[in-house]
Amino acid sequence: MKLELLPDFAKPYKTKGHDVRKVRGRYQLFKINSQRIEGKKYPVLKQEYLGTIDPEKGLIPKNSLKVVTAGNVLVEYGLSHFILKHFRRELVRSTFNNSCSDSVLIMAVIHFIYRHVDERFIRLSYLARKYKASPENYSESSINRAIRLSKKISECMSAMFPERSDRDYVIALLKEIRVSAEIDTVSFTYPNELVEIFKKYGIKYE
């Protein structure tokens, strides 16, 4: 986008090798470079999305996820990871005799996220890597336990984020954190908007 068409807050980010574009009403920063590929007559343009430019906060970086190669399937990671990291112990303790299989726990998280426990919904999440489908998983008792645990997750989220708008926003942003279904180790940082809310409620996020 031409420099003269940009608002003042976005102009400093349009530098050599970088471009600012207006996408769905927001100004986004891209890293631009060209690469010669054998067999191609001209260099191939490569672009990488770096983040959104906010009028007050400046550059809000994209989620620093591990590099995902083209063609890999991206699956949900952020919300399920957050739930299990913060609420696993409480969820297990809420079950009869503190007994809860990993499969039921995963189904509960998926039900909280998608409102369904079908295996096809589980495959939308990174949790599918830890899930072993079996007939017992889909018995009426297992499904009912998963749904009860899903309601417990809602209670845990409400207790952690008493203000509903904050809670809904956190859930929405966490859902957007996706990773390749093929990588074994995930490394990422939370976006600044999430970090601010975590700090507001004194939540550990490292």
Secondary structure as the mmCIF struct_conf table of DSSP 4:
data_model
#
loop_
_struct_conf.conf_type_id
_struct_conf.id
_struct_conf.beg_label_comp_id
_struct_conf.beg_label_asym_id
_struct_conf.beg_label_seq_id
_struct_conf.end_label_comp_id
_struct_conf.end_label_asym_id
_struct_conf.end_label_seq_id
HELX_RH_3T_P HELX_RH_3T_P1 LEU A 3 LEU A 5
BEND BEND1 LEU A 6 LEU A 6
TURN_TY1_P TURN_TY1_P1 ASP A 8 ALA A 10
HELX_RH_3T_P HELX_RH_3T_P2 LYS A 11 TYR A 13
TURN_TY1_P TURN_TY1_P2 LYS A 16 GLY A 17
STRN STRN1 HIS A 18 VAL A 23
TURN_TY1_P TURN_TY1_P3 ARG A 24 GLY A 25
STRN STRN2 ARG A 26 GLN A 35
TURN_TY1_P TURN_TY1_P4 GLU A 38 GLY A 39
BEND BEND2 LYS A 41 TYR A 42
HELX_LH_PP_P HELX_LH_PP_P1 PRO A 43 PRO A 43
STRN STRN3 VAL A 44 ASP A 54
TURN_TY1_P TURN_TY1_P5 PRO A 55 LYS A 57
STRN STRN4 GLY A 58 PRO A 61
HELX_LH_PP_P HELX_LH_PP_P2 LYS A 62 ASN A 63
HELX_LH_PP_P HELX_LH_PP_P3 LEU A 65 VAL A 67
TURN_TY1_P TURN_TY1_P6 ALA A 70 GLY A 71
HELX_LH_PP_P HELX_LH_PP_P4 ASN A 72 VAL A 73
STRN STRN5 LEU A 74 GLU A 76
HELX_RH_AL_P HELX_RH_AL_P1 GLY A 78 ARG A 93
TURN_TY1_P TURN_TY1_P7 SER A 94 SER A 94
BEND BEND3 THR A 95 THR A 95
HELX_RH_3T_P HELX_RH_3T_P3 PHE A 96 ASN A 98
HELX_RH_AL_P HELX_RH_AL_P2 ASP A 102 TYR A 114
BEND BEND4 ARG A 115 ARG A 115
HELX_RH_AL_P HELX_RH_AL_P3 GLU A 119 ILE A 122
TURN_TY1_P TURN_TY1_P8 ARG A 123 LEU A 124
STRN STRN6 SER A 125 SER A 125
HELX_RH_3T_P HELX_RH_3T_P4 TYR A 126 LYS A 130
HELX_RH_3T_P HELX_RH_3T_P5 PRO A 135 TYR A 138
BEND BEND5 SER A 139 SER A 139
HELX_RH_AL_P HELX_RH_AL_P4 GLU A 140 MET A 160
BEND BEND6 GLU A 163 GLU A 163
HELX_RH_AL_P HELX_RH_AL_P5 ARG A 164 LYS A 175
TURN_TY1_P TURN_TY1_P9 GLU A 176 GLU A 176
STRN STRN7 ARG A 178 SER A 180
TURN_TY1_P TURN_TY1_P10 ALA A 181 GLU A 182
BEND BEND7 ASP A 184 THR A 185
HELX_RH_AL_P HELX_RH_AL_P6 ASN A 192 LYS A 200
TURN_TY1_P TURN_TY1_P11 TYR A 201 GLY A 202
#
